[in-house]
Amino acid sequence: MVAAICLLLAGCSGSGGARLDSGADAAGAADSGGIKVALITHGGKGDDFWQLVQKGARAAAAKDGIELTYANDSDPAGQAELVRDAIRDKVDGIAVTLAKPQAMKGPVAEAKAAGIPVVGLNSGIDDWRSAGLLQYFGQDESLAGRAVGDKLDGLKARHALCVIHERGNVALEARCAGLKKTFDGETEMLYVEGTDLDAVDAAITADLRQDPGIDEVVTLGAQFARAAVASVKAAGSRARVATFDLDKDLVKAVRSGDVQFAVDQQPYLQGYLAVDSLWLYRTNGNVSGGGVAPVLTGPAFVTKTNVASVERFAAAGTR
């Protein structure tokens, strides 16, 4: 009888042990110590978009106990070398953007050969599987562009100027190409040097002055939308401004009506999911989308009617 009671008590007290196991093993905390992850993007200097990506990545790293490093180079050869640096550092996982997919195939193959899982985010939704990436987190840029084209039709626009701030970036090209597919009006592409906002402003202003028929300027980044608003005023144009991506200042522009709408791909979420997915893979073997389907983070339209729902998050620097 005494033995039976002792066994019963031991069984009850065993629930305390189960709680300990679930806290360590199920959450992966016991196995996550020392995991090193490198986030490597094509982001240029001074681009607020990548600050949002980094914030999300750091939040996931802090939650998972990951040692995170961030590196960026807008030159594809430079970005490829950064991936090779991470391989030499023997990181446990790499998250990378594929703005110029061809340049990244070699480094990704080298990472895989070294037993390092690589996931993609933000750019390269059409190329991540052929590049050998494990998972992908981002927006379907062609779909987003087509959605913008449909929206411009609904707004009765007739002549759109689509401003591409980085020539050859597959994500940016896909946005304007998608817009052109569904927009019933005329679509004109304008290539500008995105690292020089003064030059961007001047180029948009010149196009608007040259062609007064342009009634919509579509930019592919929040800071370029703000430049376009200034360009419209400088040119004395009646064109409206719409954009992909947003930040806290762009949210104010949508609220005021200076910008008609923004397409939100949720960069914070992209950074967060990419880093968290590597932790889940390393600690529990999880692969989002089964390794065959991307995890979509957009598109979502932010307009004057719903901007209040994201304003406080944008003010905190997470949208």
C-alpha positions in Angstrom: 0.0 0.0 0.0 2.8 2.4 1.0 4.6 1.5 -2.2 1.5 2.2 -4.3 1.0 5.6 -2.6 4.6 6.5 -3.3 4.3 5.5 -6.9 1.1 7.6 -7.2 2.8 10.6 -5.6 5.8 10.1 -7.9 3.4 10.1 -10.9 1.7 13.3 -9.8 5.1 15.0 -9.1 6.1 13.9 -12.6 4.0 16.7 -14.1 6.6 19.1 -12.7 9.1 17.2 -14.8 6.9 17.4 -17.9 6.7 21.2 -17.5 10.5 21.4 -17.4 10.8 19.3 -20.5 8.2 21.3 -22.4 10.0 24.5 -21.5 13.3 23.3 -22.7 12.8 20.7 -25.4 9.5 21.7 -27.0 10.6 25.3 -27.3 14.0 24.3 -28.4 15.7 26.4 -25.7 17.9 23.7 -24.5 19.3 23.1 -28.0 19.4 26.7 -29.3 22.5 27.9 -27.3 25.3 29.0 -29.6 23.3 29.1 -32.8 24.7 31.7 -35.2 22.7 33.1 -38.0 23.8 35.6 -40.7 21.3 37.8 -42.4 22.8 39.1 -45.7 20.8 41.4 -48.0 21.3 43.6 -51.1 20.0 46.6 -49.2 21.7 49.9 -50.0 22.9 52.5 -47.5 20.4 54.8 -45.9 17.3 52.7 -47.0 14.8 52.7 -44.1 13.2 49.6 -45.4 16.1 47.4 -44.3 16.0 48.8 -40.8 12.5 47.3 -40.5 13.8 43.9 -41.8 16.6 44.1 -39.2 14.3 44.9 -36.4 12.2 41.8 -37.1 15.3 39.7 -37.4 16.7 40.9 -34.1 13.4 40.3 -32.4 13.4 36.7 -33.5 17.0 36.3 -32.6 16.4 37.7 -29.1 13.5 35.3 -28.6 15.4 32.3 -29.8 18.8 33.1 -28.2 20.5 33.4 -31.6 23.7 35.2 -32.2 22.7 37.3 -35.3 24.9 39.2 -37.6 23.7 41.5 -40.4 25.7 42.4 -43.6 24.6 44.1 -46.8 26.0 45.0 -50.2 24.0 46.3 -53.1 26.6 45.0 -55.5 25.8 41.3 -56.3 29.4 40.2 -56.3 29.9 41.9 -52.9 26.8 40.2 -51.5 28.0 36.9 -52.8 31.3 37.4 -51.0 29.5 38.2 -47.8 27.8 34.8 -48.0 31.1 33.2 -48.4 32.4 35.1 -45.4 29.5 33.6 -43.3 30.4 30.1 -44.6 34.0 30.6 -43.4 32.7 31.8 -40.1 30.8 28.5 -39.8 27.4 30.0 -39.0 24.5 27.6 -38.4 22.2 29.3 -40.9 22.0 32.0 -43.5 19.1 34.2 -44.6 19.6 35.9 -47.9 17.9 38.1 -50.5 18.0 37.2 -54.2 17.7 40.5 -55.9 20.2 39.2 -58.5 19.6 35.4 -58.3 22.3 34.3 -60.7 25.0 35.9 -58.6 23.9 34.0 -55.5 23.6 30.4 -56.9 27.3 29.6 -56.4 27.5 30.9 -52.8 24.2 29.2 -51.8 25.6 25.9 -53.3 28.8 26.3 -51.2 26.7 26.9 -48.1 24.7 23.7 -48.7 27.9 21.7 -49.3 29.1 23.0 -45.9 25.9 21.7 -44.3 24.5 25.3 -43.7 20.8 25.8 -44.4 19.9 28.9 -46.4 16.5 30.6 -46.5 15.4 33.4 -48.7 13.5 36.6 -48.0 12.2 39.7 -49.8 13.6 39.1 -53.3 13.6 36.1 -55.5 10.2 34.4 -55.2 10.5 33.0 -58.7 14.1 31.7 -58.1 14.4 30.5 -54.6 13.8 26.9 -55.3 16.1 26.7 -58.3 18.7 28.5 -56.3 18.6 25.7 -53.7 17.0 27.6 -50.8 15.2 25.7 -48.0 12.4 28.2 -47.5 11.2 31.6 -48.7 9.4 34.5 -47.0 8.2 37.5 -49.0 5.6 39.0 -51.3 4.7 37.8 -54.7 5.9 40.9 -56.5 4.2 40.1 -59.8 0.9 39.5 -58.1 1.4 42.8 -56.1 2.1 44.7 -59.3 -1.1 43.3 -61.0 -3.1 44.3 -57.9 -1.8 47.9 -58.2 -2.7 47.9 -61.9 -6.3 46.9 -61.0 -6.4 49.5 -58.3 -5.3 52.3 -60.7 -8.0 51.2 -63.1 -10.5 51.6 -60.3 -9.1 55.1 -59.6 -9.5 56.0 -63.3 -5.8 56.7 -63.9 -4.7 56.8 -67.5 -0.9 57.2 -67.6 1.3 55.7 -65.0 5.0 56.4 -64.4 6.6 53.4 -62.6 9.9 54.5 -61.0 12.5 51.7 -60.7 15.2 52.7 -58.3 17.6 49.7 -58.9 18.0 48.4 -62.4 18.1 44.6 -62.7 16.5 44.0 -59.3 14.1 41.1 -60.1 11.6 42.1 -57.4 11.3 45.7 -58.6 11.1 44.8 -62.2 8.4 42.3 -61.5 6.3 45.0 -59.7 6.3 47.3 -62.7 5.8 44.4 -65.1 2.8 43.2 -63.1 1.3 46.7 -63.1 1.7 47.0 -66.8 -0.1 43.6 -67.3 -3.4 44.7 -65.7 -3.4 48.5 -66.0 -5.6 49.5 -68.9 -3.8 52.8 -69.3 -0.3 53.6 -70.5 2.6 52.4 -68.3 6.0 54.1 -68.6 9.2 52.9 -66.8 11.6 55.4 -65.3 15.0 54.1 -64.1 16.7 56.2 -61.4 19.7 55.9 -59.1 18.1 55.0 -55.8 21.1 55.9 -53.7 20.8 59.6 -54.7 17.4 61.0 -53.7 18.1 64.4 -55.2 18.7 62.7 -58.5 15.5 60.7 -58.1 13.6 63.9 -57.4 15.1 65.7 -60.5 14.4 62.7 -62.8 10.7 62.4 -61.8 10.3 66.2 -62.0 11.8 66.3 -65.5 9.5 63.5 -66.7 6.4 65.1 -65.3 7.3 68.4 -67.0 8.0 66.7 -70.3 4.7 64.8 -70.3 1.8 66.6 -68.5 -0.4 63.5 -69.4 1.2 61.5 -66.6 -1.5 61.3 -63.9 0.0 58.7 -61.6 3.5 58.2 -60.2 4.1 54.7 -58.8 7.3 54.4 -56.7 8.7 51.1 -55.3 9.9 52.4 -51.9 8.6 54.7 -49.2 11.4 57.3 -49.4 10.9 57.5 -53.2 7.2 58.2 -52.7 8.1 61.2 -50.5 10.5 62.4 -53.2 7.8 61.9 -55.8 5.3 64.1 -53.8 7.9 66.9 -53.9 8.5 66.3 -57.6 4.8 66.6 -58.4 4.7 70.0 -56.7 7.9 71.2 -58.3 6.6 70.2 -61.8 3.2 71.8 -61.2 1.7 68.4 -62.1 -1.7 67.1 -61.3 -0.4 63.5 -61.0 -1.2 61.5 -57.9 1.4 59.3 -56.0 1.1 55.7 -55.0 3.8 53.4 -53.7 5.0 50.0 -52.6 6.3 49.8 -49.0 5.7 52.1 -46.1 7.3 53.5 -43.0 6.2 56.0 -40.3 6.6 59.0 -42.5 4.8 57.4 -45.4 1.9 56.5 -43.1 1.5 60.3 -42.4 1.6 61.0 -46.1 -1.2 58.4 -46.7 -3.2 59.9 -43.8 -2.9 63.4 -45.3 -3.7 62.3 -48.8 -0.3 63.2 -50.3 0.0 59.5 -51.2 -3.0 57.6 -52.4 -2.0 54.2 -51.1 0.9 52.0 -50.1 1.4 48.3 -50.7 2.7 46.7 -47.5 4.9 43.6 -47.8 5.7 43.7 -44.1 9.5 43.8 -44.0 9.6 43.4 -40.2 7.7 40.1 -40.6 10.1 39.0 -43.4 13.1 39.4 -41.2 11.5 37.8 -38.2 10.2 34.7 -40.1 13.5 34.2 -41.9 15.6 34.1 -38.7 13.0 32.2 -36.7 12.6 29.6 -39.4 16.3 28.8 -39.2 16.0 28.3 -35.4 13.0 26.0 -35.9 14.8 24.0 -38.6 17.9 23.6 -36.4 16.0 22.7 -33.2 13.0 20.9 -34.6 13.5 20.1 -38.3 10.6 22.4 -39.3 10.4 23.6 -42.9 7.7 26.2 -43.7 5.7 25.6 -46.8 7.2 22.1 -47.0 10.1 23.5 -48.9 8.0 23.8 -52.0 5.7 26.9 -51.4 6.7 30.4 -50.3 5.3 32.0 -47.2 3.6 35.2 -48.4 3.9 38.3 -46.3 2.0 40.6 -48.7 0.5 42.4 -50.5 -1.8 44.4 -48.4 -3.1 47.9 -49.3 -2.8 50.7 -46.8 -5.1 53.6 -47.7 -6.6 56.6 -46.0 -9.5 54.5 -44.8 -7.5 51.9 -42.9 -4.2 53.7 -42.2 -5.1 54.1 -38.5 -4.9 50.4 -38.0 -1.1 50.3 -38.7 -0.2 53.8 -37.6 0.9 53.0 -34.1 3.0 50.1 -35.3 4.7 52.3 -37.9 5.4 54.8 -35.2 7.1 52.1 -33.2 9.3 51.2 -36.2 7.8 47.8 -36.9 5.6 48.5 -39.9 
